[in-house]
Amino acid sequence: MNTTQLARALLTSSLLLASLLQPLPVAAAPNSPDDPIPSSLLDPNSVAWLSVRNMTSDQYAAYFDERSRQGYMVIDIEVDEIDDKQRVGAVWQENLDNRGWYQYRNMSQSEFETTQSQLRAQGFRMLDQEAYELDGNRYFAGVWYFNTEELEWISYYDKTDAEFATLFDRYSGAGYMMIDVDAYPVDGQIRFASVWVDNSEDLDWQEWRDMTSDEFSDKFDELQGQFRMIDVESYRIGSSQYYAGIWVENANGRGWAEWRNMTSKGFGDKWLELRDAGYRLIDYEAYPTDDGWRYAGIWRQNSRRPDWSLKDEVDSLLEEHADDFDIPGMSVAVAQNGTFLYLRGFGYADIDDEVIAHSRTIYRLASVSKAVAGVLGLRLEDLGLVDLDDATRDLIPAMPDHHTHTLIQTLSNRSGIGHYEDYPGISGDYTTALAPAMELWDEPLVYVPGDGYKYSTHAYTFFGASLEAALGDPIGDILEERLRVPYDLNTLRVEDLDISPKFRATLYNTSNDEVSQDNLTWKVLGGGLESSAYDLARFGIKLLNESILPQTTLDRMWAPPDGESNYALGWNTGTHMDTFVVAKDGAQNGSRSYIRMYPDEGIVITVLTNRKNGGHDPASLAKEIGRLMLEAAAQSAALADPLDLAQEPIEEPLEPEDEATDPALEVVPIVQPVADPSPEDLQEQTVDALIAEGVYLPMVIAP
């Protein structure tokens, strides 16, 4: 009988008919000789991962079914009774070799023993086990993998302290290594469970338990240089809190982190911080204390971000700027050759609710929307859906005769259409770009189209109306169907005040008071989009790797049409340290934003904040980061260093957007503005700064 048949046979057993048991049979696939992953400790250098915490039983069952069918497997299971409710959590990672595995929970002792016996006989070994109480009854959970490596293994449970010590000596002396320890109360006494596996890699390791918090800290400091943690546990004996942990030799020297005694919110914040820093969760523990439930977690380096040679310097630069200007919240993303080198948030997306900023925090893009508009227009032209050289009146015949501009002139600020100072204020809730364009088009142009240059947000409203006329859809739908969805740019979208995304930043004025949101629907392409720094950087990455536009089209987009300005089709262009650079910044009520790219070097830098004024300057920050990167690249080239991490594109692992949990437990900021935006706040800053060093010359495209 093969593994798949055995799995099916197991499925038909009466044991697995219990409604709360959750099997996942998968046919086991042997490792190839060149693929050592997973090792006995499941420690790949980089892997897609997910985690879930404090879901209800039914929520977890649905999540389990979805993720397991997507090719993920559980590596750590956590079940607790919190406030009289079953709460389930788990850490998942990609099933790299498609091996068979099982996870069961809510088993009685006899069911657990039967399952353990059956799976061992079928060639599976245990990775994790959990004992817990629900409604006064004791249950067990466990995770088993097909034992492709054919390693010897042992597990036991319900052992006293003395029994545990005896077994420890026996199995450690026989060449086994402990990979899981669990401590739990039974009739008022602490009992221990453990999983051991043959130490085939001959790694040094240590297990310590019954430590006070101070003793744990001392042991952590003692071991952190040579060892890393793979399991952490906390439990109470009487009125005292104790800790246990397993440390194993950190053979490859990759980074790791362990944090404990965190509140639920504190754990969630640390999860976001370390996800951005390039770590994945590998183990977590929930435990009761005298101060309520607390959480601990262990994270493992999962990317090159912790090793970036400029990390500390960039950290210092950004931290100092955020502190000097008291920025409420700021998010930064830096990538090169498609690889993220830096992701971090500073301060708060919402100060009152203490919602931290991170790489997925969503900010207003302000005039950075114009750069997105340039990409959208050229993509539609490449698809044959629009001709940017067409006159706008050819698409919108109802437009007054004096609008003799073309689509490309509205996109390049050469249309004659004015800016805020040239028009009466406009506001309202619009579902199309045509509607606000109609309110504007009786106003005179400020110069003859093609004979001058003026920065204009309003011109982009006319551009959006032209696209609507060409495609027959509202501009929001066009952006959604032609850019956001096909390129998986999750948060890059039209700001919709009727929805409240979990990670949307609250808006602040110069005094860091919450300020009410103004409606941006009249200027979707000129300043009405939102995004996270992460997705805006991904947008830049997809431009540079030609996923969205081919190089010939990129060259056209970044070529100013004349010598009037360095502004091309939605982007400023120029040079920095003799290197071609394109950029766009923006400033509006509750936002100052910036994207900067060095196409020839594959560099993308995004800086987003949730305040308009106050002296902070995302553009200067991005320029300084760019300078550091260009200098580092020049030094690396001079040294002919083949190990320069920034120059080696790698495939990024999929990282979770958020920690999955019960939606009822999620913290969504409550927007409570105490101020209305001032007239200055409501008017976008006229952003048209040259980014070239020296004398500007328009870029020439060779035929």
Secondary structure, DSSP 4 states (H G I P E B T S, - for coil): --HHHHHHHHHTSGGGGSTT---------PPPTT---S-TT---SS--EEEEEEE-HHHHHHHHHHHHHTTEEEEEEEEEEETTEEEEEEEEEE-TT---EEEEEEE-HHHHHHHHHHHHHTTEEEEEEEEEEETTEEEEEEEEEE-TT---EEEEEEE-HHHHHHHHHHHHHTTEEEEEEEEEEETTEEEEEEEEEE-TT---EEEEEEE-HHHHHHHHHHHTTTEEEEEEEEEEETTEEEEEEEEEE-TT---EEEEEEE-HHHHHHHHHHHHHHTEEEEEEEEEEETTEEEEEEEEEE-SSGGG-TTHHHHHHHHHHHHHHTT-SEEEEEEEETTEEEEEEEEEEEETTTTEE--TT-EEE-TTHHHHHHHHHHHHHHHTTS--TTSBHHHH-TTS-TT---BHHHHHTT-S----GGGS-------SSSHHHHHHHTTSPPSS-TTS-----SHHHHHHHHHHHHHHSS-HHHHHIIIIITTTT-TT-EE--TT---TTBPPPB-TTS-BBPPPP-GGGHHHH-EEEEHHHHHHHHHHHHTTSSS-HHHHHHHTS-SSSS-SB-SSSEEEEETTEEEEEEEEEETTEEEEEEEEGGGTEEEEEEESBS-SS--HHHHHHHHHHHHHHHHHHHHHHT-TT-GGGS--PPPP--SS-EE-GGG---------BPPPHHHHSPP-------SSS--------
